[in-house]
Amino acid sequence: MLLPTADARTVRTRSLALLKNYRGQLARVVIVQALAAVAALALPWLLGDLVDAVATGTTVAFVNRLGLVLVGVVLVQSLLTRFAHRDAMILGEEIFARLREDFLATVTHLPLSTVERAGTGDLIGRTTNDVDRIQWMVRFGVPRVLVTSSTILLTVVAALLASPVTALSLLVGIPIIVVAVRRYLRVATPAYLRNSEAFARLNGVLTESVEHATTVDALGLGRRRRRITDRAIAEAWDTEVVTLRMRVSLFFWLGVSFMLPVAAALLWGAWLVERDAVTLGAVTTIALYAMQVRPHVSELLFWVDELQVALASLSRIFGVSLVEPDRAASGAAPDDEHIEARKVRYAYRAGTDVLHDVDLDLVPGERLAVVGPSGAGKSTLGRMLAGIHPPTGGSVTVGEVPLVDLPEEDLRSHVALVTQEHHVFVGTLADNLRLARPAASPEEMRQALDAVDALGWFGRLEKGLETEVGSGGTELTPAQAQQVALARLVLLDPHTLVLDEATSLLDPRAARHLERSLSAVLAGRTVVAIAHRLHTAHDADRVAVVEDGRIVELGPHEDLVAAEGEYAALWHSWQQE
Ligand SMILES: Nc1ncnc2c1ncn2[C@@H]1O[C@H](COP(=O)(O)OP(=O)(O)OP(=O)(O)O)[C@@H](O)[C@H]1O
């Protein structure tokens, strides 16, 4: 199931709402551009006057004066055009920045379960390809559409003012444009969608072959992969031919419609001049306007085409904000640190519960180990206890308030999940630590690193907290990355921690060192440890045995061993290993 896409109406209302924030700037761009266009329109007008003056007889001084005025007009027009372009580009950048920030805020608050169900590929496609397409449209398209449409409008108005009868010739291309563009728009969007889908498939096939080249080689799949690739290329080729044919036909008819007004202005003008209905100068003016408006109409239509692609991307981008939130802060505040799960059920897919009415009462300050066979539901229970997903049934509460009723930032100050994924974000070490507590002082961050036994390597960093880390910066080892994550927990300071296989992926030496760091972090907190090595269970205050989504045994290690049940069997077999 993919993330939703917004319908045309939503795209329209959201785009207008976005543009509304820039009403002032938009008006400024249009006004400056209109002034530039008026200056540009003065040229044909003055040239028309010149032709008339020469035709009826005039002085050299008049021609010189008009020449000077023409130079002045060109200068003013260039200056105004420059300002109009600059303002339009700044506006484009600001609109795009706003769109991107809003989108990022939405994406980072998406319910995890929805992203997991949709697959990260869809979201990544939207945050990269679609954002790029919009960027192109907003940065260059929006300013150019403003510029070209205001120029076209003013040219037509100026032509009508200069000589209404002759200006009629400008309209002859319109029926052809309307028919060609309407036909094109009808087929363009589905054709472009098919085209991008075909290229996405081709990309997938190529990436798969390259990424798994050794497997392809080992199993002798070369010929088969080539056949699949050829098919994908053929499909991409076919869709590309369709879109190209579409464009060639469109641009042929547009070319005709652009040339037609110039020819019409000359023929119609000549006919009118012969009958003394208009002057030669008026015909010159209109013919020049017809020439002048051509590139603008052509550019506007180019952007109309690009707009189709951008609108498809916008509907995918706005679609992300249509995802229903999986929680809403109720405003209730927990009055203690007691976490309790009551009749918790959870289904990743509707109708297939992986947890069945789980009850668990955590004693504040205790260490609880969760053990059980693979796929029993341990991690899912851990995620429920940390408030990552809202349960499908039942509730997990802290101080009687459901975890999912707390604002996200409050939730993390109560309970946090520690997994083996420790991403180091691009930025400084301080940026990475402040993710947990934005207001943390350098001293607090240093103390947090000290608490997790990281001062050794930290002391060797020349720039200390200001060291750039993450991809492209100083490379941190997996153990160091994990210590940064643990230092973040110290800063976050939740009273309860859920550890999911926190140290299992590291080599034993690093793991022992990290366990020391970890125990410093765990001191004084309630801890739920999802245990894969039973010695964690042995050291815990209580052990919960999960099987098929149920807690089947719960109690201290000694009691469970004495009871000779599931846990005792696991314990004995682990000891024998
Ligand atoms: N994101 C997911 N989407 C769909 N099903 C899932 C997802 N994550 C887990 N499951 C399923 O839920 C059940 C419980 O999985 P869970 O990871 O909670 O078990 P576990 O006891 O932690 O297993 P392990 O020790 O192997 O990690 C399994 O059947 C698993 O296939």
The ligand as an ORCA input file, in Angstrom:
! r2SCAN-3c Opt
* xyz 0 1
  N       7.086     -4.562     10.252
  C       6.438     -5.709     10.254
  N       5.459     -5.954      9.376
  C       4.763     -7.120      9.383
  N       4.991     -8.104     10.249
  C       5.969     -7.942     11.156
  C       6.745     -6.740     11.212
  N       7.636     -6.861     12.221
  C       7.439     -8.077     12.762
  N       6.441     -8.729     12.132
  C       5.897    -10.069     12.464
  O       5.415    -10.023     13.782
  C       5.753    -11.208     14.486
  C       6.531    -10.849     15.747
  O       7.760    -10.257     15.355
  P       8.810     -9.661     16.394
  O       9.921     -9.038     15.615
  O       8.086     -8.837     17.373
  O       9.330    -10.985     17.088
  P      10.634    -11.194     17.974
  O      10.213    -12.086     19.058
  O      11.229     -9.889     18.343
  O      11.577    -11.954     16.953
  P      13.174    -11.865     16.817
  O      13.750    -12.385     18.074
  O      13.439    -12.767     15.640
  O      13.474    -10.446     16.542
  C       6.550    -12.058     13.516
  O       5.666    -13.012     12.960
  C       7.005    -11.095     12.468
  O       7.103    -11.740     11.230
*
